[in-house]
């Protein structure tokens, strides 16, 4: 369960930060 939450957190973080990373 912990691993699943951590994986989701990383995935969400990537999706949220991707546009900003591309813009910069």
mmJSON file of the N, C-alpha and C atoms, coordinates in Angstrom:
{"data_MODEL":{"atom_site":{
"group_PDB":["ATOM","ATOM","ATOM","ATOM","ATOM","ATOM","ATOM","ATOM","ATOM","ATOM","ATOM","ATOM","ATOM","ATOM","ATOM","ATOM","ATOM","ATOM","ATOM","ATOM","ATOM","ATOM","ATOM","ATOM","ATOM","ATOM","ATOM","ATOM","ATOM","ATOM","ATOM","ATOM","ATOM","ATOM","ATOM","ATOM","ATOM","ATOM","ATOM","ATOM","ATOM","ATOM","ATOM","ATOM","ATOM","ATOM","ATOM","ATOM","ATOM","ATOM","ATOM","ATOM","ATOM","ATOM","ATOM","ATOM","ATOM","ATOM","ATOM","ATOM","ATOM","ATOM","ATOM","ATOM","ATOM","ATOM","ATOM","ATOM","ATOM","ATOM","ATOM","ATOM"],
"id":[1,2,3,4,5,6,7,8,9,10,11,12,13,14,15,16,17,18,19,20,21,22,23,24,25,26,27,28,29,30,31,32,33,34,35,36,37,38,39,40,41,42,43,44,45,46,47,48,49,50,51,52,53,54,55,56,57,58,59,60,61,62,63,64,65,66,67,68,69,70,71,72],
"type_symbol":["N","C","C","N","C","C","N","C","C","N","C","C","N","C","C","N","C","C","N","C","C","N","C","C","N","C","C","N","C","C","N","C","C","N","C","C","N","C","C","N","C","C","N","C","C","N","C","C","N","C","C","N","C","C","N","C","C","N","C","C","N","C","C","N","C","C","N","C","C","N","C","C"],
"label_atom_id":["N","CA","C","N","CA","C","N","CA","C","N","CA","C","N","CA","C","N","CA","C","N","CA","C","N","CA","C","N","CA","C","N","CA","C","N","CA","C","N","CA","C","N","CA","C","N","CA","C","N","CA","C","N","CA","C","N","CA","C","N","CA","C","N","CA","C","N","CA","C","N","CA","C","N","CA","C","N","CA","C","N","CA","C"],
"label_alt_id":[null,null,null,null,null,null,null,null,null,null,null,null,null,null,null,null,null,null,null,null,null,null,null,null,null,null,null,null,null,null,null,null,null,null,null,null,null,null,null,null,null,null,null,null,null,null,null,null,null,null,null,null,null,null,null,null,null,null,null,null,null,null,null,null,null,null,null,null,null,null,null,null],
"label_comp_id":["UNK","UNK","UNK","UNK","UNK","UNK","UNK","UNK","UNK","UNK","UNK","UNK","UNK","UNK","UNK","UNK","UNK","UNK","UNK","UNK","UNK","UNK","UNK","UNK","UNK","UNK","UNK","UNK","UNK","UNK","UNK","UNK","UNK","UNK","UNK","UNK","UNK","UNK","UNK","UNK","UNK","UNK","UNK","UNK","UNK","UNK","UNK","UNK","UNK","UNK","UNK","UNK","UNK","UNK","UNK","UNK","UNK","UNK","UNK","UNK","UNK","UNK","UNK","UNK","UNK","UNK","UNK","UNK","UNK","UNK","UNK","UNK"],
"label_asym_id":["A","A","A","A","A","A","A","A","A","A","A","A","A","A","A","A","A","A","A","A","A","A","A","A","A","A","A","A","A","A","A","A","A","A","A","A","A","A","A","A","A","A","A","A","A","A","A","A","A","A","A","A","A","A","A","A","A","A","A","A","A","A","A","A","A","A","A","A","A","A","A","A"],
"label_entity_id":["1","1","1","1","1","1","1","1","1","1","1","1","1","1","1","1","1","1","1","1","1","1","1","1","1","1","1","1","1","1","1","1","1","1","1","1","1","1","1","1","1","1","1","1","1","1","1","1","1","1","1","1","1","1","1","1","1","1","1","1","1","1","1","1","1","1","1","1","1","1","1","1"],
"label_seq_id":[1,1,1,2,2,2,3,3,3,4,4,4,5,5,5,6,6,6,7,7,7,8,8,8,9,9,9,10,10,10,11,11,11,12,12,12,13,13,13,14,14,14,15,15,15,16,16,16,17,17,17,18,18,18,19,19,19,20,20,20,21,21,21,22,22,22,23,23,23,24,24,24],
"pdbx_PDB_ins_code":[null,null,null,null,null,null,null,null,null,null,null,null,null,null,null,null,null,null,null,null,null,null,null,null,null,null,null,null,null,null,null,null,null,null,null,null,null,null,null,null,null,null,null,null,null,null,null,null,null,null,null,null,null,null,null,null,null,null,null,null,null,null,null,null,null,null,null,null,null,null,null,null],
"Cartn_x":[0.848,0.0,0.89,1.907,2.803,3.476,3.927,4.597,3.646,2.393,1.408,1.17,1.082,0.865,2.081,3.272,4.501,4.61,4.24,4.293,3.306,2.12,1.103,1.585,2.228,2.744,3.78,4.663,5.693,5.055,4.056,3.37,2.667,1.964,1.254,2.247,3.372,4.399,4.957,5.162,5.681,4.681,3.409,2.366,2.225,2.314,2.156,3.36,4.559,5.783,6.203,5.714,6.146,5.96,4.77,4.552,5.51,5.761,6.643,8.073,8.472,9.824,10.035,8.999,9.107,9.14,8.392,8.294,9.614,10.283,11.537,12.681],
"Cartn_y":[-1.2,0.0,1.259,1.246,2.397,2.649,1.566,1.7,2.269,1.843,2.301,3.807,4.268,5.686,6.497,5.965,6.663,6.779,5.702,5.705,6.732,6.793,7.739,9.172,9.388,10.712,11.164,10.243,10.556,10.85,10.041,10.223,11.576,11.925,13.202,14.358,14.187,15.226,15.47,14.381,14.479,15.206,14.832,15.441,16.937,17.294,18.692,19.531,18.961,19.72,19.711,18.753,18.62,19.902,20.532,21.75,22.872,23.006,24.056,23.784,22.514,22.122,22.409,22.195,22.416,23.919,24.69,26.123,26.821,26.35,26.992,26.597],
"Cartn_z":[0.0,0.0,0.0,0.831,0.911,-0.435,-1.081,-2.371,-3.423,-3.373,-4.344,-4.187,-2.945,-2.672,-3.123,-2.843,-3.212,-4.729,-5.418,-6.884,-7.435,-6.845,-7.294,-7.064,-5.912,-5.579,-6.605,-6.988,-7.976,-9.328,-9.696,-10.976,-11.022,-9.952,-9.888,-9.944,-9.236,-9.193,-10.588,-11.334,-12.698,-13.597,-13.492,-14.322,-14.012,-12.736,-12.326,-12.741,-12.618,-12.89,-14.35,-15.128,-16.525,-17.353,-17.331,-18.128,-17.721,-16.421,-15.926,-16.375,-16.332,-16.745,-18.221,-19.025,-20.467,-20.776,-20.003,-20.245,-19.923,-18.898,-18.463,-19.394],
"occupancy":[1.0,1.0,1.0,1.0,1.0,1.0,1.0,1.0,1.0,1.0,1.0,1.0,1.0,1.0,1.0,1.0,1.0,1.0,1.0,1.0,1.0,1.0,1.0,1.0,1.0,1.0,1.0,1.0,1.0,1.0,1.0,1.0,1.0,1.0,1.0,1.0,1.0,1.0,1.0,1.0,1.0,1.0,1.0,1.0,1.0,1.0,1.0,1.0,1.0,1.0,1.0,1.0,1.0,1.0,1.0,1.0,1.0,1.0,1.0,1.0,1.0,1.0,1.0,1.0,1.0,1.0,1.0,1.0,1.0,1.0,1.0,1.0],
"B_iso_or_equiv":[0.0,0.0,0.0,0.0,0.0,0.0,0.0,0.0,0.0,0.0,0.0,0.0,0.0,0.0,0.0,0.0,0.0,0.0,0.0,0.0,0.0,0.0,0.0,0.0,0.0,0.0,0.0,0.0,0.0,0.0,0.0,0.0,0.0,0.0,0.0,0.0,0.0,0.0,0.0,0.0,0.0,0.0,0.0,0.0,0.0,0.0,0.0,0.0,0.0,0.0,0.0,0.0,0.0,0.0,0.0,0.0,0.0,0.0,0.0,0.0,0.0,0.0,0.0,0.0,0.0,0.0,0.0,0.0,0.0,0.0,0.0,0.0],
"pdbx_formal_charge":[null,null,null,null,null,null,null,null,null,null,null,null,null,null,null,null,null,null,null,null,null,null,null,null,null,null,null,null,null,null,null,null,null,null,null,null,null,null,null,null,null,null,null,null,null,null,null,null,null,null,null,null,null,null,null,null,null,null,null,null,null,null,null,null,null,null,null,null,null,null,null,null],
"auth_seq_id":[1,1,1,2,2,2,3,3,3,4,4,4,5,5,5,6,6,6,7,7,7,8,8,8,9,9,9,10,10,10,11,11,11,12,12,12,13,13,13,14,14,14,15,15,15,16,16,16,17,17,17,18,18,18,19,19,19,20,20,20,21,21,21,22,22,22,23,23,23,24,24,24],
"auth_comp_id":["UNK","UNK","UNK","UNK","UNK","UNK","UNK","UNK","UNK","UNK","UNK","UNK","UNK","UNK","UNK","UNK","UNK","UNK","UNK","UNK","UNK","UNK","UNK","UNK","UNK","UNK","UNK","UNK","UNK","UNK","UNK","UNK","UNK","UNK","UNK","UNK","UNK","UNK","UNK","UNK","UNK","UNK","UNK","UNK","UNK","UNK","UNK","UNK","UNK","UNK","UNK","UNK","UNK","UNK","UNK","UNK","UNK","UNK","UNK","UNK","UNK","UNK","UNK","UNK","UNK","UNK","UNK","UNK","UNK","UNK","UNK","UNK"],
"auth_asym_id":["A","A","A","A","A","A","A","A","A","A","A","A","A","A","A","A","A","A","A","A","A","A","A","A","A","A","A","A","A","A","A","A","A","A","A","A","A","A","A","A","A","A","A","A","A","A","A","A","A","A","A","A","A","A","A","A","A","A","A","A","A","A","A","A","A","A","A","A","A","A","A","A"],
"auth_atom_id":["N","CA","C","N","CA","C","N","CA","C","N","CA","C","N","CA","C","N","CA","C","N","CA","C","N","CA","C","N","CA","C","N","CA","C","N","CA","C","N","CA","C","N","CA","C","N","CA","C","N","CA","C","N","CA","C","N","CA","C","N","CA","C","N","CA","C","N","CA","C","N","CA","C","N","CA","C","N","CA","C","N","CA","C"],
"pdbx_PDB_model_num":[1,1,1,1,1,1,1,1,1,1,1,1,1,1,1,1,1,1,1,1,1,1,1,1,1,1,1,1,1,1,1,1,1,1,1,1,1,1,1,1,1,1,1,1,1,1,1,1,1,1,1,1,1,1,1,1,1,1,1,1,1,1,1,1,1,1,1,1,1,1,1,1]
}}}
